[in-house]
Amino acid sequence: MYIIAKEFQFDACHMLDGHQGKCHNLHGHTYKLVIEVSGNLIKQGSSCDMVMDFADLKHIVKQHIVDPLDHAFLFFQENKNECEIAALLQRMQRKVFAFPCRTTAEGMSKFIFEQLSHYLPITMVRLWETPTSYCEYRKENQ
């Protein structure tokens, strides 16, 4: 089995309402995202001897993750304060994206993994929140 990976980047803002640190405040990040997929080599056709074409990987990740999150306010859909801010931004025709979890690197990594698992043989998501801090989420049986 082979493993390939591709790196992406997007900018977004969020807040961790109720957090006991400075991330309680609205702030932004330039996120770096690494997506790893695995599989056997394709045996024929234009993608012969590839796990998958990197262009196909890029298209899928951009469509389902990067484009919806880039330059958006990321918020936890069950947090009253974050939802109020999102509603205000939406009334102002600003971009928002609702998560089913807190927008921590951990929650976002798992969400991204689960979303992409519908389209890719994904084995790992690594989400860098800052140049020195990341979370990695892997397929559970590895």
VMD Tcl script that draws the C-alpha trace (Angstrom):
set ca {
  {0.00 0.00 0.00}
  {1.12 3.55 -0.77}
  {0.46 6.82 1.03}
  {0.29 10.18 -0.70}
  {-0.37 13.58 0.86}
  {-1.17 17.09 -0.25}
  {-0.92 20.38 1.62}
  {-3.50 23.19 1.55}
  {-3.90 26.57 3.20}
  {-6.88 28.71 4.18}
  {-7.59 31.72 6.37}
  {-10.49 31.87 8.81}
  {-11.57 33.36 12.11}
  {-13.21 31.78 15.12}
  {-13.57 32.05 18.85}
  {-13.78 29.52 21.64}
  {-16.61 30.93 23.72}
  {-16.14 30.02 27.37}
  {-12.45 29.17 27.01}
  {-10.27 30.33 29.93}
  {-7.57 31.79 27.67}
  {-7.12 34.44 25.02}
  {-8.78 32.24 22.36}
  {-12.07 33.19 24.04}
  {-11.83 36.32 21.87}
  {-12.58 36.48 18.17}
  {-9.31 35.90 16.27}
  {-8.00 34.48 13.02}
  {-5.54 31.90 11.76}
  {-3.80 30.96 8.57}
  {-4.49 27.24 8.71}
  {-2.25 24.72 6.99}
  {-4.00 21.46 6.18}
  {-2.31 18.18 5.18}
  {-4.50 15.42 3.77}
  {-3.09 11.90 3.52}
  {-4.71 9.13 1.48}
  {-3.61 5.57 0.93}
  {-4.21 2.79 -1.51}
  {-2.77 0.50 -4.08}
  {-1.54 1.74 -7.42}
  {-4.02 2.16 -10.24}
  {-3.26 -0.52 -12.80}
  {-4.33 1.14 -16.05}
  {-5.44 4.34 -17.70}
  {-3.97 7.82 -17.50}
  {-3.45 7.51 -13.72}
  {-1.60 4.20 -14.03}
  {0.99 3.70 -11.26}
  {-0.60 6.38 -9.04}
  {-2.67 6.04 -5.87}
  {-4.68 8.91 -7.35}
  {-3.94 11.97 -9.42}
  {-2.86 14.86 -7.15}
  {-5.09 17.13 -9.25}
  {-8.11 15.00 -8.30}
  {-7.11 15.10 -4.63}
  {-6.75 18.89 -4.84}
  {-10.15 19.31 -6.50}
  {-11.97 17.22 -3.88}
  {-10.34 18.92 -0.87}
  {-10.84 22.41 -2.29}
  {-14.49 21.76 -3.12}
  {-15.49 20.16 0.17}
  {-13.18 21.83 2.70}
  {-10.97 24.72 1.61}
  {-13.49 26.75 -0.41}
  {-16.26 26.60 2.24}
  {-13.88 27.45 5.12}
  {-11.58 30.01 3.51}
  {-12.17 33.55 4.84}
  {-15.20 32.45 6.87}
  {-16.22 32.85 10.49}
  {-16.09 29.28 11.83}
  {-18.51 28.67 14.69}
  {-19.94 25.93 16.88}
  {-23.57 25.54 15.86}
  {-24.66 24.71 19.43}
  {-23.08 27.75 21.11}
  {-25.55 30.62 21.64}
  {-22.98 33.45 21.55}
  {-21.16 32.11 18.50}
  {-24.49 31.62 16.70}
  {-25.48 35.23 17.45}
  {-22.26 36.49 15.89}
  {-22.76 34.19 12.88}
  {-26.34 35.46 12.44}
  {-25.14 39.08 12.51}
  {-22.43 38.30 9.95}
  {-24.94 36.52 7.72}
  {-27.27 39.54 7.84}
  {-24.28 41.56 6.66}
  {-23.76 39.01 3.86}
  {-20.49 37.74 5.31}
  {-19.24 34.17 4.99}
  {-19.80 31.79 7.91}
  {-19.44 28.05 8.39}
  {-21.16 26.05 11.15}
  {-19.35 23.15 12.81}
  {-21.07 20.42 14.84}
  {-18.27 20.79 17.41}
  {-16.13 23.49 18.99}
  {-13.74 24.97 16.44}
  {-10.62 23.67 18.15}
  {-7.89 22.15 15.99}
  {-8.98 18.78 17.39}
  {-12.66 19.19 16.54}
  {-11.95 20.63 13.11}
  {-9.47 17.84 12.25}
  {-11.99 15.13 13.04}
  {-14.76 16.96 11.15}
  {-12.54 17.38 8.07}
  {-11.54 13.71 8.22}
  {-15.17 12.58 8.44}
  {-16.28 14.86 5.59}
  {-13.50 13.75 3.24}
  {-13.97 10.06 4.08}
  {-17.09 10.19 1.86}
  {-14.90 11.04 -1.15}
  {-11.37 9.78 -0.47}
  {-9.52 6.80 1.03}
  {-8.29 9.19 3.73}
  {-5.98 7.99 6.47}
  {-4.88 11.21 8.17}
  {-5.64 14.91 8.59}
  {-3.04 17.27 10.03}
  {-4.33 20.76 10.75}
  {-1.81 23.45 11.67}
  {-3.45 26.28 13.61}
  {-0.21 28.24 13.96}
  {3.27 27.68 12.51}
  {4.19 25.71 15.66}
  {0.92 24.00 16.68}
  {-1.06 21.28 14.95}
  {-3.50 18.46 15.57}
  {-3.40 15.16 13.74}
  {-6.42 12.91 13.37}
  {-5.96 9.40 11.97}
  {-8.19 6.55 10.94}
  {-8.95 4.74 14.19}
  {-7.75 1.19 13.36}
  {-4.17 2.25 12.54}
}
mol new
graphics top color blue
foreach p $ca { graphics top sphere $p radius 0.5 }
foreach p [lrange $ca 0 end-1] q [lrange $ca 1 end] { graphics top cylinder $p $q radius 0.2 }
display resetview
